[in-house]
């Protein structure tokens, strides 16, 4: 983590500086496609094989964390999927992750090929290609002096390539997703790496199923996800939703980083789905800090 020099005039500034330091260390050197609460509805954020698996659709997600903290992490995600043509589907996605003075935006084109395995069982194989732009507003630093500091880059901008792949196995009542959204380490593609951390490829796993309850057309949909981080702490997410007649879903989950979440999803007959999720808890290793966040999700199936 780059050592910044801030002007700290009072106790409040000291607290803000501490929080910002934690945020930068947790988020600024990480990949942008992460930390979404409604992962199974935003699967393309980390698995390109999801394109075409549910037909033609467009979606938008906004995720904020650490509410009450100015310039805390915020994620915006846009996704488009086309219909399969001769088993091939194309899509596009934009994911923007902003924290403090750092913004990283991933622009990607996704392709997925469907292999029919009989009945309602399909295997989707996908590849993602694109680039991430990184803009760090160095002028946004409140420093004591303007004297040149060799530890701080004079140019906080960079662009580096993204190449990822994934697979999605899907039946009528079960799915299994495995992917590496980017296996290229950005530090190898920039000259000035003052604001670029070494990012070894993360692996994302996600599985879910569905059980008919036999009452009022309701279903139970448990899910489990895992994010495997090289040289870091792996993260898991476990939860379930209750689906009532494919119209309303309510659910809850728990992430190993110390957060519990609840969610509500409403699905209409004309293809529009809207969802809201809220998480709260104490981050792992930060016993004195209790924070919450929320996520809004809109999707339209053509």
Beta strands, then each sheet from edge to edge (+ up, - down):
strand 1: 57-64
strand 2: 74-81
strand 3: 88-99
strand 4: 102-116
strand 5: 122-136
strand 6: 157-170
strand 7: 174-180
strand 8: 203-209
strand 9: 211-212
strand 10: 218-228
strand 11: 235-244
strand 12: 248-255
strand 13: 259-267
strand 14: 272-282
strand 15: 290-301
sheet 1: 9+ 10- 8+ 7- 6+ 5- 4+ 3- 2+ 1- 15+ 14- 13+ 12- 11+
end
